[in-house]
Amino acid sequence: MQRVLITNANYRDCRRAIEEALSAFPLAIRGRKVLVKINGMTDTEPEQGLILHPAFLRALLGLLEEMGAGEIKVGDNPGINYYGRNEAAFRASGLWEAAGGHYHNLGREARLVPFDPTYVESVFPASAVLDADIVISVPKFKTHARAGLSVALKNSFGILPGAQKSNLHRRAPAPWDFARMLVQVYRLRPPDLVIVDGILAGQGIGPYSPDLRYLGLVMASDNGVAVDATVARMMGYDPAQVPLLRFAQELGLGSYREEDIEVAGPFAPIPGFVAPPLTDITSTEAIIYKGGIAESPFYRPTVDASKCDGCRICAEGCPTGALAMFGGLPRLDDSLCVPCFCCQEVCPHQAIAVSKV
């Protein structure tokens, strides 16, 4: 039987709710390497409801420190406006300060692993995620225009550095395919625990929707599918009709069936909650959102020769070998570039920019 815990909380006393979650789903924290994968996709203010609230992160990290974690890393891979500026997004949003020295640039090191060839033969998740003893996923409670909801399963998309996400968006333009692709990413390293910031939630056509809903809830489970199925019911969806959940169950990652999930706490459908139409998220037709990722220009890294000192860090850190040194400068093999822009993130001289081509 899968379990989901729901607790009433606000940002002043969220530590209590998070402590209850850690107690309900105990992990052997002491001396272990813990990776906290948050939702920190942009530099917005916490009050806009798009990212994890810094108070939530601060409370969780304080508890992990008290539990004796051997190493704690906190990170995410922000969206297209912040490729290569991971740290800048964290600083501007207040999450850097809340991380208290535990911030880690997930784009700095990555490893190539096989993937679903329907989309690409391989991807390269952040090494910090793959190497962690324990992964704790800390998503927001919010909607998503193509997947219906952006909670536990969708939060794992951020384990992929750089523009891999944009590339996969382009290769899965239909909501049905997009949901299947997200589940394939999630299964690369399912989290050991999911703790959801549902205090201030996002509704409407998310995940960038300004339509907010104060719920005052913290949710937790050791199974991401169970959390998402419970959130889906609260949003007004039948989980059996949500492709994201159907694909996850088919792959044995968890069950969305109500009879398989024991919910403790104040569970109830949210009156008047606004979620994307089911017809949109189940579509097998490519959907192009005005100004969205599917319409984004193609990007490539470019080198500023006046700043480059030929240190080779970018070439050595390129997961696909697309960069090689010629005449003391890195040169790009366009056929091998994903693009992920790990090169830009690791360059110590800010000599690599992201340009439209």
C-alpha positions as semicolon CSV with decimal commas, in nm:
position;residue;x (nm);y (nm);z (nm)
1;M;0,000;0,000;0,000
2;Q;0,136;0,342;-0,099
3;R;0,099;0,623;0,152
4;V;0,055;0,999;0,122
5;L;0,068;1,238;0,416
6;I;-0,110;1,574;0,402
7;T;-0,050;1,835;0,672
8;N;-0,186;2,186;0,725
9;A;0,092;2,445;0,737
10;N;0,202;2,796;0,650
11;Y;0,546;2,933;0,574
12;R;0,601;3,039;0,934
13;D;0,550;2,687;1,074
14;C;0,631;2,465;0,775
15;R;0,922;2,312;0,966
16;R;0,671;2,121;1,180
17;A;0,498;1,976;0,873
18;I;0,828;1,883;0,707
19;E;0,943;1,715;1,028
20;E;0,622;1,510;1,026
21;A;0,696;1,407;0,667
22;L;1,050;1,296;0,752
23;S;0,913;1,100;1,048
24;A;0,635;0,934;0,848
25;F;0,878;0,824;0,574
26;P;1,206;0,766;0,763
27;L;1,534;0,769;0,573
28;A;1,881;0,670;0,690
29;I;2,015;1,025;0,667
30;R;2,312;1,018;0,904
31;G;2,643;1,023;0,721
32;R;2,478;0,990;0,379
33;K;2,500;1,205;0,066
34;V;2,164;1,379;0,025
35;L;2,056;1,560;-0,291
36;V;1,760;1,797;-0,251
37;K;1,608;1,857;-0,596
38;I;1,395;2,166;-0,563
39;N;1,173;2,358;-0,801
40;G;1,383;2,667;-0,875
41;M;1,323;2,716;-1,244
42;T;1,354;3,095;-1,257
43;D;1,431;3,408;-1,056
44;T;1,074;3,499;-0,962
45;E;0,972;3,619;-0,619
46;P;0,849;3,339;-0,387
47;E;0,514;3,518;-0,360
48;Q;0,455;3,450;-0,731
49;G;0,412;3,081;-0,648
50;L;0,630;2,945;-0,930
51;I;0,925;2,826;-0,724
52;L;0,987;2,663;-0,388
53;H;0,951;2,915;-0,108
54;P;1,289;2,987;0,060
55;A;1,135;2,938;0,406
56;F;1,038;2,585;0,305
57;L;1,391;2,505;0,186
58;R;1,549;2,659;0,496
59;A;1,331;2,447;0,724
60;L;1,405;2,122;0,538
61;L;1,781;2,180;0,534
62;G;1,785;2,263;0,904
63;L;1,623;1,928;0,979
64;L;1,861;1,737;0,751
65;E;2,158;1,899;0,922
66;E;2,020;1,802;1,263
67;M;1,973;1,446;1,138
68;G;2,345;1,427;1,062
69;A;2,352;1,418;0,684
70;G;2,709;1,366;0,568
71;E;2,671;1,590;0,264
72;I;2,378;1,798;0,143
73;K;2,348;1,939;-0,209
74;V;2,062;2,159;-0,323
75;G;1,996;2,229;-0,687
76;D;1,782;2,251;-0,995
77;N;1,839;2,322;-1,362
78;P;1,645;2,640;-1,443
79;G;1,466;2,698;-1,771
80;I;1,579;2,851;-2,097
81;N;1,617;3,209;-1,971
82;Y;1,876;3,086;-1,720
83;Y;2,082;2,831;-1,915
84;G;2,434;2,887;-1,792
85;R;2,319;3,124;-1,518
86;N;2,201;2,868;-1,267
87;E;2,355;3,050;-0,972
88;A;2,205;3,383;-1,082
89;A;1,852;3,240;-1,069
90;F;1,911;3,105;-0,719
91;R;2,054;3,432;-0,591
92;A;1,777;3,648;-0,736
93;S;1,498;3,428;-0,599
94;G;1,630;3,406;-0,243
95;L;1,698;3,034;-0,267
96;W;2,075;3,086;-0,258
97;E;2,059;3,240;0,086
98;A;1,809;2,978;0,204
99;A;2,040;2,699;0,085
100;G;2,294;2,812;0,345
101;G;2,602;2,697;0,157
102;H;2,446;2,376;0,024
103;Y;2,372;2,514;-0,325
104;H;2,518;2,297;-0,602
105;N;2,518;2,373;-0,973
106;L;2,361;2,057;-1,114
107;G;2,480;2,151;-1,462
108;R;2,847;2,140;-1,368
109;E;2,892;1,764;-1,410
110;A;2,675;1,515;-1,597
111;R;2,697;1,156;-1,720
112;L;2,567;0,999;-2,038
113;V;2,303;0,727;-1,985
114;P;2,076;0,538;-2,228
115;F;1,730;0,680;-2,288
116;D;1,414;0,601;-2,481
117;P;1,520;0,607;-2,849
118;T;1,173;0,730;-2,939
119;Y;1,314;1,067;-2,838
120;V;1,693;1,042;-2,815
121;E;1,935;0,753;-2,774
122;S;2,088;0,898;-2,458
123;V;2,069;1,185;-2,212
124;F;2,306;1,308;-1,943
125;P;2,154;1,363;-1,599
126;A;2,341;1,561;-1,335
127;S;2,612;1,348;-1,174
128;A;2,517;1,484;-0,832
129;V;2,175;1,322;-0,868
130;L;2,311;0,987;-0,986
131;D;2,578;0,980;-0,713
132;A;2,351;1,073;-0,421
133;D;2,265;0,811;-0,160
134;I;1,928;0,979;-0,104
135;V;1,732;1,205;-0,338
136;I;1,458;1,423;-0,190
137;S;1,233;1,590;-0,447
138;V;1,070;1,915;-0,333
139;P;0,824;2,034;-0,599
140;K;0,552;2,298;-0,591
141;F;0,182;2,216;-0,614
142;K;0,094;2,363;-0,955
143;T;-0,056;2,294;-1,294
144;H;0,110;2,237;-1,631
145;A;-0,038;2,315;-1,972
146;R;0,085;1,993;-2,135
147;A;0,099;1,748;-1,846
148;G;-0,193;1,871;-1,635
149;L;0,015;1,893;-1,319
150;S;0,375;1,979;-1,240
151;V;0,453;1,810;-0,911
152;A;0,668;1,501;-0,834
153;L;0,701;1,341;-1,178
154;K;0,756;1,669;-1,362
155;N;1,006;1,797;-1,101
156;S;1,251;1,527;-1,210
157;F;1,280;1,692;-1,552
158;G;1,523;1,932;-1,385
159;I;1,782;1,660;-1,328
160;L;1,880;1,719;-1,692
161;P;2,122;2,012;-1,731
162;G;2,084;2,282;-1,989
163;A;1,895;2,269;-2,314
164;Q;1,842;1,893;-2,312
165;K;1,499;1,982;-2,181
166;S;1,433;2,216;-2,471
167;N;1,552;1,948;-2,713
168;L;1,316;1,692;-2,560
169;H;1,031;1,942;-2,572
170;R;1,087;1,973;-2,946
171;R;1,097;1,596;-2,987
172;A;0,772;1,553;-2,790
173;P;0,547;1,837;-2,910
174;A;0,221;1,652;-2,844
175;P;0,102;1,641;-2,480
176;W;0,064;1,261;-2,496
177;D;0,428;1,217;-2,606
178;F;0,546;1,484;-2,363
179;A;0,394;1,294;-2,070
180;R;0,557;0,970;-2,180
181;M;0,894;1,142;-2,214
182;L;0,867;1,295;-1,864
183;V;0,808;0,953;-1,713
184;Q;1,116;0,819;-1,890
185;V;1,322;1,096;-1,729
186;Y;1,168;1,033;-1,387
187;R;1,258;0,665;-1,397
188;L;1,630;0,747;-1,445
189;R;1,647;0,817;-1,070
190;P;1,313;0,814;-0,884
191;P;1,336;1,017;-0,562
192;D;1,342;0,841;-0,227
193;L;1,108;1,099;-0,077
194;V;0,881;1,370;-0,217
195;I;0,780;1,669;-0,006
196;V;0,541;1,910;-0,181
197;D;0,515;2,280;-0,110
198;G;0,139;2,313;-0,139
199;I;0,109;2,616;0,086
200;L;0,081;2,859;-0,204
201;A;-0,027;2,667;-0,515
202;G;-0,050;2,749;-0,884
203;Q;-0,368;2,694;-1,083
204;G;-0,478;2,788;-1,435
205;I;-0,264;2,718;-1,742
206;G;0,070;2,660;-1,566
207;P;0,348;2,629;-1,482
208;Y;0,392;3,006;-1,533
209;S;0,032;3,096;-1,452
210;P;-0,011;3,402;-1,225
211;D;-0,337;3,251;-1,096
212;L;-0,254;3,144;-0,741
213;R;-0,445;2,953;-0,477
214;Y;-0,360;2,949;-0,107
215;L;-0,402;2,590;0,013
216;G;-0,189;2,585;0,327
217;L;-0,079;2,223;0,270
218;V;0,238;2,017;0,280
219;M;0,221;1,676;0,113
220;A;0,468;1,389;0,131
221;S;0,521;1,033;0,012
222;D;0,800;0,792;-0,072
223;N;0,629;0,734;-0,408
224;G;0,600;1,013;-0,663
225;V;0,315;0,850;-0,853
226;A;0,105;0,829;-0,536
227;V;0,167;1,199;-0,464
228;D;0,079;1,304;-0,818
229;A;-0,234;1,088;-0,826
230;T;-0,351;1,246;-0,501
231;V;-0,277;1,595;-0,632
232;A;-0,461;1,512;-0,955
233;R;-0,772;1,417;-0,758
234;M;-0,748;1,737;-0,559
235;M;-0,726;1,934;-0,885
236;G;-1,038;1,761;-1,017
237;Y;-0,881;1,509;-1,255
238;D;-0,953;1,139;-1,278
239;P;-0,596;1,003;-1,253
240;A;-0,684;0,718;-1,490
241;Q;-0,726;0,980;-1,764
242;V;-0,400;1,166;-1,700
243;P;-0,133;1,034;-1,943
244;L;0,153;1,119;-1,705
245;L;0,007;0,886;-1,441
246;R;-0,098;0,615;-1,684
247;F;0,252;0,586;-1,831
248;A;0,410;0,584;-1,484
249;Q;0,185;0,302;-1,367
250;E;0,245;0,103;-1,684
251;L;0,619;0,118;-1,613
252;G;0,570;-0,008;-1,259
253;L;0,674;0,318;-1,092
254;G;0,368;0,330;-0,868
255;S;-0,010;0,312;-0,876
256;Y;-0,258;0,592;-0,935
257;R;-0,553;0,378;-0,818
258;E;-0,733;0,520;-0,518
259;E;-0,758;0,178;-0,353
260;D;-0,377;0,148;-0,362
261;I;-0,311;0,479;-0,184
262;E;-0,363;0,540;0,185
263;V;-0,402;0,914;0,246
264;A;-0,355;1,054;0,596
265;G;-0,462;1,411;0,661
266;P;-0,704;1,669;0,515
267;F;-0,763;1,526;0,168
268;A;-1,047;1,671;-0,040
269;P;-1,102;1,793;-0,397
270;I;-1,036;2,168;-0,409
271;P;-1,357;2,359;-0,485
272;G;-1,330;2,568;-0,800
273;F;-0,970;2,473;-0,873
274;V;-0,875;2,574;-1,228
275;A;-0,672;2,311;-1,414
276;P;-0,586;2,269;-1,784
277;P;-0,864;2,094;-1,979
278;L;-0,832;1,717;-1,999
279;T;-0,870;1,737;-2,377
280;D;-0,550;1,943;-2,393
281;I;-0,332;1,711;-2,186
282;T;-0,452;1,393;-2,360
283;S;-0,404;1,526;-2,713
284;T;-0,183;1,334;-2,956
285;E;-0,159;1,639;-3,181
286;A;0,139;1,873;-3,162
287;I;0,052;2,186;-2,966
288;I;0,239;2,510;-3,028
289;Y;0,198;2,763;-2,750
290;K;0,249;3,126;-2,854
291;G;0,592;3,222;-2,726
292;G;0,643;2,878;-2,572
293;I;0,936;2,640;-2,586
294;A;0,812;2,469;-2,903
295;E;0,860;2,803;-3,081
296;S;1,192;2,886;-2,919
297;P;1,479;2,963;-3,156
298;F;1,758;2,710;-3,191
299;Y;2,053;2,783;-2,964
300;R;2,424;2,711;-2,986
301;P;2,722;2,800;-2,764
302;T;2,957;3,061;-2,908
303;V;3,308;3,147;-2,787
304;D;3,436;3,497;-2,713
305;A;3,804;3,468;-2,809
306;S;3,891;3,784;-2,615
307;K;3,789;3,615;-2,287
308;C;3,903;3,257;-2,353
309;D;4,245;3,156;-2,218
310;G;4,243;2,806;-2,367
311;C;4,206;2,628;-2,033
312;R;4,016;2,335;-2,196
313;I;3,764;2,305;-1,911
314;C;3,471;2,339;-2,150
315;A;3,604;2,075;-2,390
316;E;3,683;1,833;-2,108
317;G;3,341;1,887;-1,952
318;C;3,138;1,846;-2,272
319;P;2,934;1,524;-2,223
320;T;2,908;1,453;-2,596
321;G;3,255;1,558;-2,708
322;A;3,111;1,835;-2,926
323;L;3,389;2,075;-2,824
324;A;3,754;2,026;-2,913
325;M;4,051;2,261;-2,897
326;F;4,192;2,408;-3,220
327;G;4,449;2,686;-3,221
328;G;4,404;2,737;-2,849
329;L;4,027;2,791;-2,871
330;P;3,731;2,553;-2,838
331;R;3,560;2,469;-3,166
332;L;3,211;2,323;-3,188
333;D;3,116;2,014;-3,388
334;D;2,756;2,111;-3,456
335;S;2,654;1,752;-3,534
336;L;2,743;1,641;-3,180
337;C;2,599;1,937;-2,986
338;V;2,283;1,843;-2,792
339;P;2,269;2,145;-2,694
340;C;2,300;2,143;-2,314
341;F;2,530;2,443;-2,252
342;C;2,723;2,264;-1,979
343;C;3,022;2,435;-2,145
344;Q;2,883;2,776;-2,058
345;E;2,810;2,672;-1,701
346;V;3,161;2,539;-1,634
347;C;3,359;2,815;-1,810
348;P;3,548;3,007;-1,537
349;H;3,601;3,310;-1,762
350;Q;3,248;3,365;-1,896
351;A;3,390;3,321;-2,242
352;I;3,098;3,112;-2,375
353;A;2,764;3,267;-2,459
354;V;2,435;3,117;-2,573
355;S;2,332;3,251;-2,913
356;K;2,035;3,204;-3,144
357;V;2,115;3,053;-3,482
